[in-house]
Amino acid sequence: MEAATSYSQKADPPAHIAIIMDGNGRWAKARGLPRIAGHQKGAEVVRETVTHCRELGVACLTLYAFSSENWKRPTAEVDDLMGLLRLYLRRDLIELSRAGVRMRFIGDLRGLPADVIDPLYEAERRTRDNSDLVLTVALNYGGRNEIVQAARKLAEAAAAGRLQVQEIDEQLFASHLDTAGIPDPDLMIRTSGEQRMSNFLLWQSAYTEMVFIPVLWPDFRKSHLEEAIHEFHRRDRRYGASSG
């Protein structure tokens, strides 16, 4: 990827940026620290990235915080992650609300600990009228499961006679996904150098531009965000059409 010397504010930023925040554990291991130290540093970078996106005029930011596969990690690490989430909500909710950030959470929230679920709903309630930035956090999320759940809802509606099968189209299907009401991501960034989607926003990313940044998430800075946006503007987005 061509490095950007600076980001031009004249070009509109992508309306929706999604980020797979990868590399917290490796960052900690490289420094001889426990994995939770990497997650703590990663949480600091989340706050910085939210601020940078607001400054750049990004309308929607979606972060992959905890996948449905992450339950396979050691119990102690999962417990640390849930504790960090509680702390983040308790400490930063007021600041995010004052900054005009609207919070949304997607995924199978019912599978989270009870003392995590209530703060999530409270965050959504307190920020629902904000409009400067929609911050969506994916928790206990899996793209395949999201698609299956949407298909199940439509099948149940059709079986109950509330919906005719021929009425089902892409727009109706999308309205039954967790991300209903949020535009599809224009740009998806993955840190750590890995180049895969890891079951994240599979339906929504049909025409998303992918940018892979070879730095671990705790080392992600505003310059990397600007570099990804610069690369996004270099792409020719044709949506299947021919190129001139």
N, C-alpha and C positions, 0 to 999 in steps of 0.2 A: 504494500500500500504506500502511495506517495505521501510523504510527510507534509503537513501543512505548516507554513511559516507563521500564519496567523489566520484567525477565522474572520471572515468578512461579515459584519453585522448587516450589510446591505441585502444579503440573501436571507430569505425567511428560513428559520430553522424547521426541521421536520415537526409536524404537528404532534406526532406521537412517537416517542422513543421507548423501546423496551430493552431491558438490560438483564443478561444472565450474569450474576455476580459470582464469579468463580475464582477460587484460589486462596481463600482465607486460611485453610488448613496448611497448605504448602508454604504460605508466607510465614506462619508461625513455626513450622518445622525447620525452615531454613535458618531461623534465629534461635533455635533451641528453646522455644516457648511452648506452652500448652496450647492446644487448638483453640480454646476459648479466647486466647489473646488475639488470634487472627480474626475471630468473629467480632470481638470488641472493636478492633481497629477498623474492620469492615463497616461496622455500624456508624463510626465517625465519618467514613467516606460517603455513606448513604446521605447523611445530613448535608455534607458539602455538595453532593451531586444534585440534591433537590434544590438547593440554593442556586447553583449554577444554571440549572434548567429554567428556573423562574427568571433569572437575569437574562437568559438568551431568548426568552419568549416561547419556550416549549409549552404546549397546551396540556399534554398528557405524558406522564412518565409511569411505566409499569416495571416493577422490580420482581425478579424471581427469588424469593427469600427462603422458601422451604418447600421442597417437592414431596410428592406422595411417596417417593422412593427413599427420602432421607431418613425415614423411620428405621432403616436398616443400619444406621450408624449406632455406635455404642450408646447405651442408655444415658450415661453421664453427659455425653456431648449433646444429645437431644435435650436433656434437662437444662443444660447451660444455655442452649439456644432459646428455649422457651422463657427462661429467666431474663435473657437479654431483650427479648421482645416485650415482655412486661415492663422492663425498665425504660425501654425506648418510648413506649406509649405514654407512660406516666411522666417522663421527663420532658418530652418534646411536643406533646399534643397541644399545649397552649401556644407554644411558639409557632407551630405549623398552622394553627387556626388563625392566629394574628397575621400570618404571612399570606393568608388567602388561599391556603392549600386545602383542597377537598380530598379526604381519604376514602379509599374503597379497598375492600379485601375480597379476593376471589380464591376459589378452591373449596375443598370439602371442610368447611370450618367446624362442622359438627364433630370431626375427628380430633380436634384440638382439646387440650385440657380446659375444664370449665372456667378456671380462673384466668384464662387467656381470652376466651370467647367474649365474655362480657366487656372487657376494655376495647375489643375490636368494634363491637356494635356501638359503644359509647363514642368512639372516635369518629365513626361514620355519622352518627347523629349530630355531634357537635360541629362537624365541618361540612355538612351537606349543602349549605347555602354558599360556600366559598367557590370562587370561579377562576382564580389566577392560575392554578395548576391542579389537575386531577392526578393525584398520586395513588396508583393501584398497586397493592402488594399481594403477591401470590403466595398463599400459605397452604400447606398440605394439598398442593395443586398438581394435577397431571393432565396434560392436554388430551390424551386418549380418553380418560375418564370423563372429562368435560364433554367431549363429543358424544360419548355413550349416554350420558345423563340427558343431554339435549334430545337425542334420538328417542330415548325412553319416554320423555315428557310428550313428545309429538305422537308417539305410538299410542300412549294412554289416551290422549285427546281424541285420536282417530277412532280408537276402539269404543270410546264412550259416545261417539257420534257428535262431538263438539267441533270436529275438523274433518274435512274431506281430504283424502290422500293427495288429490291433484292440487290442493292448495299449498302444499309444501314446496317451497322454493328456497334459494340460498338466503334471501332476506329473512324469511320466517324462521329458518333454522338458526341463523345468527342471533335472532332475538331471544332464543332460548339458551344461549351460552352465558357463562358467567360474566362475560364482557359486554353484554347487551347495553347499548347506549354509549359505548366508547368506540371511537374509530379504530380501525385496524392499524397496527404499528407501521409507520413508514420506514423506520430504521430499527434494527435490532443489533445490539452490541453484546459481544461475549468477551470477557476478560480471560486471562491465563494462557492464551494461545490455543486452547481446545477449539475445534471447529465442528460442533454439532449442536443440535437444538435441545437435546435432553428433555423431550416431551413438553416443551414450553410453547404455548399459543400456536398449536399446529394448524388449526383452521384459520386463525386470524393472520398468519404469516405467509399466506399464499403468494403475495407480491411484495413482501417486505425485503428491503435491502439489508444484507447481513454484513457486518463489519467485525472482524476478529482482532482484538487488541492483545499483543503478546506481553501484557503485564498482569500481575496478580491483583485481585480486586483491592486489597488494602493500599496498593501503590497507584491506583487510578486517580488521576488529577483532572482539573479543568482542561488542561492542554490535550489530554487524551480524548475527552468529550468533544472538544473543538475539532480535533483531527478526524474523528469519526464523522462529524457533521460535514466537514470539508469533503471527505470521501463520498458521502451521500450525495452531495451536490455535483460531484464529478460523474455520477452514474446517469445513464440514459434509461429512464423508466418508461418502457413502451407498453407494458401490460399485454403482451402478446402481439402487438402490432409490429409492422416492419419499420426499419429505421430509415425513414426518409427516402 
